[in-house]
Amino acid sequence: MSPAVQTVAADNNGVFKSHKKNKKNKKKNVNVNTPSSLGKRKADDDFTKEKPNKKKSKKKSQLTTDSDNDDNKVVAVENGVADGGSSGIIGGDSYLSDSRFDQCSVSPLSLKGIKDAGYEKMTIVQEATLPVILKGKDVLAKAKTGTGKTVAFLLPSIEAVVKSPPSDRNQLRKPILVLIICPTRELACQAAAEAAKLLKYHPTIGAQAVIGGTNLSVEQKRIQKNPCQILVATPGRLRDHINSTDGFPSRLMGVKTLVLDEADHLLDMGFRKDIDKIIAAVPKQRQTLMFSATIPDGVHQVCKIALKKDFEFINTVQEGSEETHAKVRQMHLIAPLDKHFSLLYVILKEHIADDVDYKVLVFCTTAMVTRLVADLLGRLNLNVREIHSRKPQSYRTRVSDEFRKSKRLILVTSDVSARGVDYPDVSLVVQVGLPADKQQYIHRLGRTGRKGKEGQGILLLAPWEEFFLDSAKDLPIGKAPVPS
């Protein structure tokens, strides 16, 4: 059965008033001494604001298009291209409705793009939000990751561009009509890749991604040279362009649609001031869409300055519905810090022996620890890749795409992969060290057990970190048997 969808229209004071729409809805002993740096427990620098990369890139920017002869449908990321291939965004915990995309009032060319992308029926999130957004209303949508929310804001955004009058051909700096803000580089690349697919039959509309960790001057030239009606950006890099790119602020004055994706995550990462500046940099007369997995007080505060007073709150998370993490078999291990690596190795070897098509995510607390763990596991002949903030964006994009498409692979990562990024068929998530809070634990765990498949999660803590279990008493985290 499909979950109920709750639509809430805010009154003139911005207060939510709700009404519900019911939708049809073999084991090996290993003794490995752990290096002392594994004992560090601090926040990863993935959660700090992005800084411009001052180092000049040695490689030229690569542009990926749907065909070699057409650079209008560009989604380019310097040295790490987000192509128009399958991004996996619709996957995950999506629930399909009975409604079809051809029932929406969108252009025939957009429908052709949707069909070619392999989408016929809408997800529950899309069914609930698309009609409202297409009417021009501001929307705050509460939606879990992997429910098709990216298409829910991309399709109406494309329609807004289609309906806009053509810009003056002689205009040197053409306006940006749609601005999409994502909290991480990986999410921005996924959204841009999804846009490329939907724009297949709109040859004059371009979608570009600007993200930290890439060469700023190359981006400046690219967004000036190629069509850029739709811009997907991370907050830090957008700030760089506002401050450093000639004519960029004036281009933002053409924005008709502003999208804040993963709004709660944007706030968690400390981007509140940047959000305020972004809102101030675009016209007041615009449509604003906010999508968020949770609605904490911070998101309510942003609503007051970003959304019109008569915005609609659409809740697609049914109260009491079973979350993905509740379906995942969860266990914990308490062990001295110097035993963590040897335990991790045995856990991985046992899992590989049990599952021939294993696909494992190992979360570490810092970029340094991530790098060290990946290096040691590789030296022990495990098939390992690593992603963290100290790797260049081109590498992160390539490894992320490889892991998404592969089996029999272990990805050791910092929290850059904890949320939003959809990796299908992950069989095990191991969290080494204390999560920042329960929500971070859940977001990490959410990479497995998707699409109704079984998953497993193991949390490895030091004795002084055991207090975390008290804060997560409502989660079914059992005690794991100590690996032999």
The 8 nearest C-alpha neighbors of each residue, nearest first, counted from 0:
[[1, 24, 2, 23, 22, 3, 94, 96],
 [24, 0, 2, 23, 22, 3, 94, 96],
 [3, 1, 317, 24, 4, 0, 22, 316],
 [2, 4, 21, 22, 317, 5, 1, 20],
 [5, 3, 315, 20, 314, 21, 19, 2],
 [4, 6, 19, 314, 313, 20, 315, 18],
 [7, 5, 313, 312, 18, 19, 314, 17],
 [8, 6, 17, 312, 16, 311, 313, 15],
 [7, 9, 311, 16, 312, 15, 310, 10],
 [8, 10, 15, 13, 14, 309, 310, 16],
 [9, 11, 13, 12, 14, 309, 8, 308],
 [12, 10, 308, 13, 309, 9, 14, 307],
 [13, 11, 10, 14, 308, 9, 309, 15],
 [12, 14, 308, 9, 10, 11, 15, 309],
 [15, 13, 9, 10, 12, 16, 11, 8],
 [14, 16, 9, 7, 8, 17, 13, 10],
 [17, 15, 7, 8, 9, 14, 18, 10],
 [18, 16, 7, 6, 15, 8, 19, 5],
 [17, 19, 6, 7, 5, 20, 16, 8],
 [20, 18, 5, 6, 21, 4, 17, 3],
 [19, 21, 4, 5, 22, 3, 18, 6],
 [22, 20, 3, 4, 19, 23, 24, 5],
 [21, 23, 24, 3, 20, 1, 4, 2],
 [24, 22, 1, 0, 21, 96, 97, 2],
 [23, 1, 22, 0, 2, 96, 3, 21],
 [26, 352, 349, 27, 348, 353, 351, 350],
 [25, 27, 349, 483, 28, 348, 345, 482],
 [26, 28, 29, 345, 25, 483, 348, 349],
 [29, 27, 483, 30, 26, 345, 482, 341],
 [28, 30, 341, 31, 27, 345, 344, 342],
 [29, 31, 341, 32, 28, 338, 342, 340],
 [30, 32, 341, 29, 33, 340, 338, 337],
 [33, 31, 34, 337, 30, 338, 341, 340],
 [32, 34, 337, 340, 31, 35, 338, 37],
 [35, 33, 36, 37, 32, 337, 38, 371],
 [34, 36, 37, 38, 33, 39, 337, 336],
 [35, 37, 38, 34, 39, 368, 367, 33],
 [38, 36, 35, 39, 368, 34, 33, 336],
 [37, 39, 36, 35, 336, 40, 337, 34],
 [38, 40, 37, 36, 41, 35, 368, 365],
 [41, 39, 38, 364, 42, 432, 365, 433],
 [42, 40, 39, 43, 364, 365, 44, 435],
 [41, 43, 365, 364, 44, 40, 46, 435],
 [42, 44, 365, 45, 366, 364, 46, 41],
 [43, 45, 46, 47, 42, 388, 366, 365],
 [46, 44, 43, 388, 47, 415, 414, 387],
 [45, 47, 44, 268, 43, 48, 42, 414],
 [48, 46, 44, 45, 49, 268, 269, 43],
 [47, 49, 235, 50, 46, 269, 268, 270],
 [48, 50, 235, 211, 47, 51, 236, 234],
 [51, 49, 52, 48, 235, 211, 236, 212],
 [52, 50, 53, 211, 49, 212, 236, 239],
 [51, 53, 212, 54, 50, 213, 214, 211],
 [52, 54, 51, 55, 214, 215, 50, 56],
 [55, 53, 52, 56, 214, 51, 57, 213],
 [56, 54, 57, 53, 214, 52, 215, 213],
 [55, 57, 58, 214, 54, 59, 213, 78],
 [56, 58, 55, 59, 54, 78, 60, 214],
 [59, 57, 56, 60, 78, 77, 61, 55],
 [58, 60, 61, 57, 78, 56, 77, 217],
 [61, 59, 77, 78, 58, 62, 217, 76],
 [60, 62, 77, 78, 59, 63, 80, 75],
 [63, 61, 75, 60, 73, 64, 80, 74],
 [62, 64, 82, 73, 75, 74, 80, 61],
 [63, 65, 73, 66, 70, 72, 69, 67],
 [64, 66, 83, 72, 67, 63, 69, 199],
 [67, 65, 64, 68, 69, 70, 63, 72],
 [66, 68, 69, 64, 65, 70, 63, 62],
 [69, 67, 66, 70, 64, 65, 71, 63],
 [68, 70, 66, 71, 67, 64, 72, 65],
 [71, 69, 73, 72, 64, 68, 225, 67],
 [70, 72, 205, 73, 69, 202, 203, 226],
 [73, 71, 205, 70, 64, 195, 202, 206],
 [74, 72, 64, 70, 71, 205, 75, 63],
 [73, 75, 207, 206, 191, 81, 63, 208],
 [76, 74, 62, 80, 73, 63, 207, 81],
 [75, 77, 80, 79, 81, 78, 208, 74],
 [76, 78, 60, 79, 213, 61, 75, 80],
 [79, 77, 393, 60, 61, 80, 76, 58],
 [393, 80, 78, 76, 77, 396, 392, 81],
 [79, 81, 76, 75, 82, 78, 63, 77],
 [82, 80, 192, 188, 74, 75, 76, 79],
 [83, 81, 192, 84, 63, 80, 74, 64],
 [82, 84, 192, 195, 196, 65, 193, 85],
 [85, 83, 82, 86, 192, 196, 193, 81],
 [84, 86, 87, 83, 193, 192, 116, 88],
 [87, 85, 88, 189, 84, 193, 192, 83],
 [86, 88, 90, 89, 85, 421, 422, 423],
 [89, 87, 90, 86, 145, 421, 147, 149],
 [88, 90, 147, 87, 145, 146, 93, 91],
 [91, 89, 87, 88, 145, 93, 92, 146],
 [90, 92, 145, 449, 450, 93, 421, 89],
 [91, 93, 450, 145, 449, 146, 90, 94],
 [94, 92, 146, 91, 145, 90, 122, 147],
 [95, 93, 122, 123, 92, 96, 146, 1],
 [94, 96, 122, 123, 121, 93, 120, 97],
 [95, 97, 122, 123, 98, 121, 120, 94],
 [96, 98, 120, 99, 95, 121, 23, 24],
 [99, 97, 96, 120, 121, 126, 100, 102],
 [100, 98, 120, 101, 102, 121, 119, 97],
 [99, 101, 102, 103, 119, 120, 121, 98],
 [100, 102, 103, 99, 110, 104, 119, 105],
 [101, 103, 100, 99, 104, 98, 105, 120],
 [104, 102, 101, 100, 105, 130, 99, 129],
 [103, 105, 102, 106, 101, 133, 130, 100],
 [106, 104, 103, 158, 107, 109, 110, 101],
 [105, 107, 109, 108, 110, 104, 158, 161],
 [108, 106, 110, 109, 111, 105, 101, 112],
 [109, 107, 111, 110, 106, 200, 112, 201],
 [110, 108, 112, 106, 111, 107, 113, 197],
 [109, 111, 113, 107, 112, 108, 114, 106],
 [112, 110, 108, 114, 109, 113, 115, 107],
 [111, 113, 197, 109, 115, 110, 114, 199],
 [112, 114, 110, 116, 111, 115, 118, 197],
 [115, 113, 111, 117, 116, 118, 112, 110],
 [116, 114, 112, 117, 113, 111, 118, 196],
 [117, 115, 113, 114, 118, 112, 196, 197],
 [118, 116, 114, 115, 119, 113, 112, 120],
 [117, 119, 114, 113, 116, 120, 115, 121],
 [120, 118, 99, 100, 114, 117, 121, 113],
 [121, 119, 99, 98, 100, 118, 95, 97],
 [122, 120, 125, 99, 96, 98, 95, 126],
 [121, 123, 95, 125, 94, 96, 124, 126],
 [122, 124, 126, 96, 125, 94, 95, 127],
 [125, 123, 127, 122, 126, 315, 128, 148],
 [124, 126, 151, 122, 128, 127, 129, 123],
 [127, 125, 123, 124, 128, 121, 129, 122],
 [126, 128, 124, 125, 123, 129, 4, 130],
 [127, 129, 125, 131, 130, 126, 132, 124],
 [128, 130, 132, 131, 125, 133, 151, 126],
 [131, 129, 133, 132, 128, 134, 127, 126],
 [132, 130, 134, 128, 129, 133, 136, 135],
 [133, 131, 129, 135, 134, 136, 130, 128],
 [132, 134, 130, 135, 131, 155, 129, 136],
 [135, 133, 132, 131, 136, 130, 129, 137],
 [134, 136, 132, 133, 286, 137, 131, 155],
 [137, 135, 132, 134, 131, 138, 310, 286],
 [136, 138, 310, 287, 286, 288, 306, 307],
 [139, 137, 311, 288, 310, 312, 140, 289],
 [138, 140, 289, 312, 290, 288, 311, 313],
 [141, 139, 313, 290, 312, 314, 142, 138],
 [142, 140, 314, 291, 292, 315, 290, 313],
 [143, 141, 292, 315, 140, 291, 316, 144],
 [142, 144, 292, 146, 145, 141, 316, 291],
 [143, 145, 146, 419, 142, 292, 92, 91],
 [144, 146, 91, 92, 90, 93, 147, 89],
 [147, 145, 93, 144, 92, 148, 143, 89],
 [148, 146, 89, 149, 145, 150, 122, 93],
 [147, 149, 151, 150, 146, 124, 125, 152],
 [150, 148, 151, 147, 152, 153, 190, 88],
 [149, 151, 153, 152, 148, 154, 147, 125],
 [152, 150, 148, 125, 149, 153, 129, 154],
 [151, 153, 150, 149, 154, 155, 156, 148],
 [154, 152, 150, 156, 155, 151, 149, 157],
 [153, 155, 157, 156, 150, 152, 151, 158],
 [156, 154, 158, 157, 153, 133, 152, 159],
 [157, 155, 153, 159, 158, 154, 152, 177],
 [156, 158, 160, 154, 159, 155, 153, 161],
 [157, 159, 161, 155, 160, 156, 162, 154],
 [160, 158, 156, 162, 157, 161, 155, 163],
 [159, 161, 163, 157, 158, 162, 176, 156],
 [160, 162, 158, 159, 163, 157, 164, 106],
 [163, 161, 159, 160, 158, 164, 157, 165],
 [164, 162, 160, 161, 159, 165, 166, 176],
 [163, 165, 166, 162, 161, 160, 167, 159],
 [166, 164, 163, 167, 168, 161, 162, 160],
 [165, 167, 168, 164, 173, 170, 174, 163],
 [166, 168, 170, 169, 165, 173, 171, 164],
 [169, 167, 170, 166, 171, 165, 173, 172],
 [170, 168, 167, 171, 166, 172, 173, 165],
 [169, 171, 167, 168, 172, 173, 166, 174],
 [172, 170, 169, 173, 168, 223, 167, 246],
 [173, 171, 170, 174, 250, 246, 223, 247],
 [172, 174, 170, 171, 250, 175, 166, 167],
 [175, 173, 250, 253, 176, 251, 172, 228],
 [174, 176, 228, 250, 253, 254, 251, 177],
 [175, 177, 254, 228, 255, 253, 174, 229],
 [178, 176, 229, 256, 254, 175, 255, 257],
 [177, 179, 257, 230, 231, 229, 258, 256],
 [180, 178, 258, 231, 257, 230, 259, 232],
 [179, 181, 259, 232, 233, 231, 260, 258],
 [182, 180, 233, 260, 187, 183, 186, 232],
 [183, 181, 265, 233, 264, 180, 261, 234],
 [184, 182, 186, 185, 181, 233, 187, 415],
 [183, 185, 187, 186, 210, 188, 233, 211],
 [184, 186, 188, 187, 183, 189, 420, 396],
 [187, 185, 189, 183, 188, 184, 181, 190],
 [186, 188, 184, 190, 185, 181, 189, 231],
 [189, 187, 191, 185, 186, 81, 190, 192],
 [190, 188, 186, 192, 191, 187, 86, 193],
 [189, 191, 193, 187, 192, 188, 186, 194],
 [192, 190, 194, 188, 193, 189, 74, 208],
 [191, 193, 83, 195, 189, 82, 194, 81],
 [194, 192, 190, 196, 195, 191, 189, 86],
 [193, 195, 191, 197, 192, 196, 198, 190],
 [196, 194, 192, 83, 198, 193, 197, 72],
 [197, 195, 83, 193, 194, 198, 199, 116],
 [196, 198, 112, 194, 199, 195, 113, 109],
 [199, 197, 201, 195, 196, 200, 194, 112],
 [198, 200, 196, 197, 112, 201, 195, 202],
 [199, 201, 108, 198, 202, 112, 109, 111],
 [200, 202, 198, 204, 203, 199, 108, 109],
 [203, 201, 204, 71, 200, 72, 199, 198],
 [202, 204, 201, 71, 205, 226, 72, 200],
 [205, 203, 201, 202, 226, 228, 71, 72],
 [206, 204, 226, 227, 72, 71, 228, 73],
 [205, 207, 229, 227, 74, 230, 73, 228],
 [206, 208, 74, 230, 227, 75, 231, 73],
 [207, 209, 231, 232, 230, 191, 75, 74],
 [210, 208, 232, 231, 236, 207, 218, 233],
 [209, 211, 236, 233, 184, 232, 208, 212],
 [212, 210, 236, 213, 49, 51, 235, 50],
 [211, 213, 52, 392, 391, 210, 51, 214],
 [214, 212, 211, 77, 215, 52, 210, 392],
 [213, 215, 217, 216, 56, 55, 218, 52],
 [214, 216, 218, 217, 219, 213, 51, 52],
 [215, 217, 219, 218, 214, 220, 244, 221],
 [218, 216, 220, 219, 215, 214, 221, 60],
 [219, 217, 221, 215, 216, 220, 222, 214],
 [220, 218, 216, 217, 221, 222, 215, 223],
 [219, 221, 223, 217, 218, 222, 224, 216],
 [222, 220, 218, 224, 223, 219, 225, 217],
 [221, 223, 225, 219, 224, 220, 227, 218],
 [222, 224, 220, 221, 225, 219, 172, 226],
 [223, 225, 221, 222, 220, 226, 219, 227],
 [226, 224, 222, 223, 221, 227, 71, 205],
 [227, 225, 205, 71, 228, 204, 224, 222],
 [228, 226, 205, 229, 206, 207, 222, 225],
 [227, 229, 175, 176, 205, 226, 204, 177],
 [230, 228, 206, 177, 227, 176, 178, 175],
 [229, 231, 178, 207, 206, 208, 179, 177],
 [232, 230, 179, 208, 187, 180, 178, 207],
 [233, 231, 209, 180, 210, 208, 237, 179],
 [232, 234, 181, 210, 236, 180, 235, 182],
 [235, 233, 237, 236, 238, 273, 232, 180],
 [236, 234, 49, 238, 237, 233, 48, 239],
 [235, 237, 239, 211, 238, 210, 234, 233],
 [236, 238, 234, 240, 239, 235, 232, 233],
 [237, 239, 241, 235, 236, 240, 234, 242],
 [240, 238, 236, 242, 237, 241, 243, 235],
 [239, 241, 244, 243, 237, 242, 238, 236],
 [240, 242, 238, 239, 248, 247, 243, 244],
 [243, 241, 239, 240, 238, 244, 248, 247],
 [244, 242, 240, 239, 241, 245, 247, 238],
 [245, 243, 240, 247, 241, 246, 242, 219],
 [246, 244, 247, 243, 248, 240, 241, 242],
 [245, 247, 249, 248, 244, 250, 172, 241],
 [246, 248, 250, 249, 244, 245, 241, 251],
 [249, 247, 251, 250, 241, 246, 252, 280],
 [248, 250, 252, 251, 247, 246, 174, 253],
 [249, 251, 174, 247, 252, 248, 175, 253],
 [252, 250, 248, 253, 249, 254, 175, 281],
 [251, 253, 281, 249, 250, 254, 282, 248],
 [252, 254, 174, 251, 176, 175, 250, 255],
 [255, 253, 176, 177, 251, 252, 175, 256],
 [254, 256, 285, 176, 177, 286, 253, 257],
 [257, 255, 286, 177, 285, 254, 287, 178],
 [256, 258, 287, 178, 179, 177, 286, 288],
 [259, 257, 179, 288, 287, 289, 260, 180],
 [260, 258, 289, 180, 262, 179, 288, 290],
 [259, 261, 290, 181, 262, 180, 289, 258],
 [262, 260, 291, 264, 263, 290, 265, 259],
 [263, 261, 265, 291, 260, 264, 259, 290],
 [262, 264, 266, 265, 261, 291, 267, 298],
 [263, 265, 267, 261, 266, 262, 268, 182],
 [266, 264, 182, 262, 268, 263, 267, 270],
 [265, 267, 269, 263, 268, 264, 270, 271],
 [268, 266, 264, 269, 265, 263, 270, 46],
 [269, 267, 266, 265, 46, 270, 264, 47],
 [270, 268, 266, 267, 271, 265, 48, 47],
 [269, 271, 273, 266, 272, 265, 268, 274],
 [272, 270, 274, 273, 266, 269, 275, 265],
 [273, 271, 275, 274, 270, 276, 269, 277],
 [272, 274, 276, 270, 275, 271, 277, 234],
 [275, 273, 277, 271, 272, 276, 278, 270],
 [274, 276, 272, 278, 273, 277, 279, 271],
 [277, 275, 279, 273, 274, 278, 280, 272],
 [278, 276, 280, 274, 279, 275, 273, 281],
 [277, 279, 275, 280, 276, 281, 274, 305],
 [278, 280, 276, 277, 281, 275, 282, 283],
 [281, 279, 277, 278, 276, 251, 282, 248],
 [282, 280, 252, 251, 278, 279, 254, 283],
 [283, 281, 284, 252, 285, 254, 280, 253],
 [284, 282, 285, 281, 279, 278, 286, 305],
 [283, 285, 282, 286, 255, 281, 254, 256],
 [284, 286, 255, 256, 283, 282, 287, 254],
 [285, 287, 256, 137, 255, 257, 135, 136],
 [288, 286, 257, 137, 256, 258, 306, 285],
 [289, 287, 258, 138, 137, 139, 257, 259],
 [290, 288, 139, 259, 258, 260, 140, 138],
 [291, 289, 140, 260, 261, 139, 141, 262],
 [290, 292, 261, 262, 141, 293, 263, 142],
 [291, 293, 143, 142, 141, 144, 261, 294],
 [294, 292, 291, 295, 263, 141, 142, 143],
 [293, 295, 298, 291, 296, 263, 299, 292],
 [296, 294, 297, 298, 293, 299, 263, 300],
 [297, 295, 299, 298, 300, 294, 301, 263],
 [298, 296, 300, 299, 295, 301, 266, 263],
 [297, 299, 301, 300, 296, 295, 294, 263],
 [300, 298, 302, 296, 297, 301, 303, 295],
 [301, 299, 297, 298, 302, 303, 296, 304],
 [300, 302, 298, 303, 304, 299, 305, 297],
 [303, 301, 299, 305, 306, 300, 304, 298],
 [304, 302, 301, 300, 305, 306, 299, 13],
 [303, 305, 301, 302, 306, 300, 278, 307],
 [306, 304, 302, 303, 301, 278, 287, 307],
 [307, 305, 302, 287, 304, 137, 303, 310],
 [306, 308, 309, 310, 137, 305, 303, 304],
 [307, 309, 13, 11, 310, 306, 12, 9],
 [308, 310, 9, 307, 10, 11, 8, 311],
 [311, 309, 137, 138, 307, 308, 9, 8],
 [310, 312, 8, 138, 7, 9, 313, 139],
 [311, 313, 7, 139, 6, 140, 8, 138],
 [314, 312, 6, 140, 5, 7, 311, 141],
 [313, 315, 5, 141, 316, 4, 140, 6],
 [314, 316, 4, 142, 141, 124, 317, 5],
 [317, 315, 314, 142, 318, 141, 4, 143],
 [318, 316, 320, 3, 2, 315, 319, 4],
 [317, 319, 320, 316, 3, 321, 2, 315],
 [318, 320, 317, 321, 316, 322, 2, 3],
 [321, 319, 317, 318, 322, 316, 2, 3],
 [320, 322, 325, 319, 323, 326, 324, 317],
 [323, 321, 325, 324, 320, 326, 319, 143],
 [322, 324, 325, 326, 445, 448, 321, 449],
 [323, 325, 327, 326, 322, 445, 444, 441],
 [326, 324, 323, 322, 327, 321, 475, 474],
 [327, 325, 324, 323, 328, 448, 322, 453],
 [328, 326, 454, 324, 455, 325, 448, 329],
 [327, 329, 455, 456, 454, 326, 330, 476],
 [330, 328, 456, 476, 327, 457, 455, 477],
 [331, 329, 477, 457, 476, 479, 478, 456],
 [332, 330, 458, 478, 457, 479, 459, 477],
 [331, 333, 459, 479, 460, 458, 334, 478],
 [334, 332, 460, 461, 462, 459, 331, 465],
 [333, 335, 461, 462, 336, 332, 338, 460],
 [336, 334, 461, 338, 337, 462, 339, 333],
 [335, 337, 339, 338, 461, 38, 334, 33],
 [336, 338, 33, 335, 339, 32, 340, 34],
 [339, 337, 336, 335, 341, 340, 342, 334],
 [340, 338, 342, 336, 341, 337, 343, 334],
 [339, 341, 343, 342, 338, 33, 344, 31],
 [340, 342, 344, 31, 343, 338, 339, 30],
 [343, 341, 339, 345, 340, 344, 346, 338],
 [342, 344, 340, 346, 341, 345, 339, 347],
 [343, 345, 341, 347, 342, 346, 340, 348],
 [344, 346, 348, 342, 347, 343, 349, 341],
 [347, 345, 343, 349, 344, 348, 342, 350],
 [346, 348, 350, 344, 345, 349, 351, 343],
 [349, 347, 345, 351, 350, 346, 344, 352],
 [350, 348, 352, 346, 347, 351, 345, 26],
 [349, 351, 353, 347, 352, 348, 354, 346],
 [350, 352, 348, 354, 353, 349, 357, 347],
 [353, 351, 349, 350, 354, 348, 25, 355],
 [354, 352, 350, 351, 349, 355, 357, 25],
 [355, 353, 357, 351, 356, 352, 350, 426],
 [354, 356, 357, 351, 353, 352, 407, 350],
 [357, 355, 407, 354, 406, 358, 351, 426],
 [358, 356, 407, 354, 355, 426, 351, 406],
 [357, 359, 425, 408, 426, 407, 406, 409],
 [358, 360, 409, 427, 428, 425, 426, 410],
 [359, 361, 428, 410, 409, 411, 429, 362],
 [360, 362, 411, 429, 430, 428, 412, 410],
 [363, 361, 430, 412, 413, 431, 411, 429],
 [364, 362, 413, 431, 369, 365, 412, 368],
 [363, 365, 43, 413, 432, 40, 42, 41],
 [366, 364, 43, 368, 367, 363, 413, 369],
 [365, 367, 369, 387, 368, 43, 413, 370],
 [368, 366, 370, 365, 369, 371, 36, 389],
 [369, 367, 371, 365, 370, 366, 37, 372],
 [370, 368, 366, 372, 367, 363, 371, 412],
 [369, 371, 367, 373, 368, 372, 374, 366],
 [372, 370, 368, 374, 373, 369, 375, 367],
 [373, 371, 375, 369, 374, 370, 368, 376],
 [374, 372, 376, 370, 371, 375, 411, 377],
 [373, 375, 377, 371, 372, 376, 370, 378],
 [376, 374, 378, 372, 377, 373, 371, 379],
 [377, 375, 379, 373, 378, 374, 381, 372],
 [376, 378, 380, 374, 381, 379, 375, 383],
 [377, 379, 375, 380, 376, 374, 381, 373],
 [378, 380, 376, 377, 381, 375, 344, 374],
 [381, 379, 377, 378, 382, 376, 383, 375],
 [382, 380, 377, 376, 379, 383, 378, 409],
 [381, 383, 408, 409, 377, 380, 384, 407],
 [382, 384, 409, 381, 410, 377, 408, 373],
 [383, 385, 410, 411, 409, 373, 398, 386],
 [386, 384, 411, 410, 412, 373, 387, 370],
 [387, 385, 412, 395, 411, 413, 390, 384],
 [388, 386, 413, 366, 389, 412, 390, 415],
 [387, 389, 45, 390, 366, 44, 386, 415],
 [390, 388, 387, 391, 366, 386, 367, 44],
 [389, 391, 388, 387, 394, 392, 395, 386],
 [392, 390, 394, 393, 212, 395, 389, 388],
 [391, 393, 395, 394, 212, 396, 79, 390],
 [79, 392, 394, 78, 396, 391, 395, 397],
 [393, 395, 397, 392, 396, 391, 398, 390],
 [396, 394, 392, 398, 397, 393, 386, 399],
 [395, 397, 399, 393, 394, 398, 79, 392],
 [396, 398, 394, 400, 395, 399, 401, 393],
 [399, 397, 401, 395, 400, 396, 402, 394],
 [400, 398, 396, 402, 401, 397, 395, 403],
 [399, 401, 403, 397, 398, 402, 396, 404],
 [402, 400, 398, 404, 403, 399, 405, 397],
 [403, 401, 405, 399, 404, 400, 398, 408],
 [402, 404, 422, 400, 401, 405, 399, 423],
 [403, 405, 401, 402, 400, 406, 423, 422],
 [406, 404, 402, 403, 401, 408, 407, 358],
 [405, 407, 408, 358, 356, 357, 404, 402],
 [408, 406, 357, 356, 358, 405, 409, 355],
 [407, 409, 358, 406, 382, 383, 359, 410],
 [410, 408, 359, 383, 360, 358, 382, 384],
 [411, 409, 384, 360, 385, 383, 412, 361],
 [412, 410, 361, 385, 373, 360, 362, 369],
 [413, 411, 386, 362, 385, 387, 369, 361],
 [412, 414, 363, 387, 415, 362, 366, 365],
 [415, 413, 417, 416, 412, 45, 362, 43],
 [414, 416, 413, 417, 45, 387, 412, 183],
 [417, 415, 414, 418, 420, 412, 413, 419],
 [418, 416, 443, 414, 415, 442, 419, 420],
 [417, 419, 442, 420, 416, 443, 415, 414],
 [418, 420, 144, 421, 186, 417, 145, 416],
 [421, 419, 418, 416, 186, 422, 185, 417],
 [420, 422, 87, 419, 423, 88, 91, 145],
 [421, 423, 403, 420, 446, 425, 424, 402],
 [424, 422, 425, 421, 403, 91, 449, 90],
 [423, 425, 426, 422, 447, 358, 449, 448],
 [426, 424, 358, 447, 423, 427, 359, 446],
 [425, 427, 454, 358, 357, 359, 424, 447],
 [428, 426, 455, 359, 456, 425, 454, 360],
 [427, 429, 456, 360, 359, 361, 444, 457],
 [430, 428, 361, 457, 456, 458, 362, 360],
 [431, 429, 362, 458, 361, 459, 432, 457],
 [432, 430, 459, 363, 362, 429, 458, 460],
 [433, 431, 460, 459, 430, 364, 434, 363],
 [432, 434, 464, 460, 435, 431, 364, 467],
 [435, 433, 436, 440, 439, 432, 437, 364],
 [434, 436, 439, 433, 437, 440, 42, 438],
 [437, 435, 434, 439, 438, 440, 467, 433],
 [438, 436, 440, 439, 441, 471, 470, 434],
 [437, 439, 441, 440, 436, 442, 435, 443],
 [438, 440, 442, 441, 436, 437, 434, 435],
 [439, 441, 437, 443, 438, 442, 434, 444],
 [442, 440, 444, 438, 439, 443, 445, 437],
 [441, 443, 445, 439, 444, 418, 440, 417],
 [444, 442, 417, 440, 445, 441, 446, 439],
 [443, 445, 441, 446, 442, 440, 447, 428],
 [444, 446, 442, 443, 447, 324, 441, 323],
 [445, 447, 444, 443, 425, 422, 421, 448],
 [448, 446, 425, 454, 445, 449, 426, 444],
 [447, 449, 454, 453, 452, 327, 451, 323],
 [450, 448, 91, 451, 447, 92, 452, 323],
 [451, 449, 92, 91, 452, 448, 93, 90],
 [450, 452, 449, 448, 453, 92, 323, 326],
 [453, 451, 448, 450, 449, 454, 424, 447],
 [454, 452, 448, 327, 451, 455, 326, 449],
 [455, 453, 448, 327, 447, 426, 427, 328],
 [454, 456, 328, 427, 327, 329, 426, 428],
 [455, 457, 428, 329, 427, 429, 328, 330],
 [456, 458, 429, 330, 331, 329, 430, 428],
 [457, 459, 331, 430, 429, 332, 330, 431],
 [458, 460, 332, 431, 331, 432, 430, 333],
 [461, 459, 333, 432, 464, 332, 433, 458],
 [460, 462, 464, 334, 335, 463, 333, 336],
 [463, 461, 464, 465, 333, 334, 335, 460],
 [464, 462, 461, 465, 466, 460, 333, 335],
 [463, 465, 461, 462, 466, 460, 467, 433],
 [464, 466, 467, 462, 463, 468, 460, 461],
 [467, 465, 468, 464, 469, 463, 470, 462],
 [468, 466, 470, 465, 469, 464, 471, 433],
 [467, 469, 471, 466, 470, 465, 472, 476],
 [470, 468, 467, 472, 471, 466, 465, 473],
 [469, 471, 467, 468, 472, 437, 466, 473],
 [470, 472, 468, 469, 473, 474, 437, 467],
 [473, 471, 469, 474, 470, 468, 475, 476],
 [472, 474, 471, 475, 470, 476, 469, 468],
 [473, 475, 472, 471, 476, 325, 324, 329],
 [476, 474, 477, 329, 473, 325, 472, 328],
 [477, 475, 329, 330, 474, 331, 478, 328],
 [478, 476, 330, 475, 329, 331, 479, 328],
 [477, 479, 331, 330, 332, 480, 476, 329],
 [478, 480, 330, 331, 332, 481, 477, 457],
 [481, 479, 482, 478, 332, 483, 330, 331],
 [480, 482, 479, 483, 332, 342, 478, 333],
 [483, 481, 480, 345, 346, 342, 26, 349],
 [482, 28, 481, 26, 27, 345, 480, 29]]
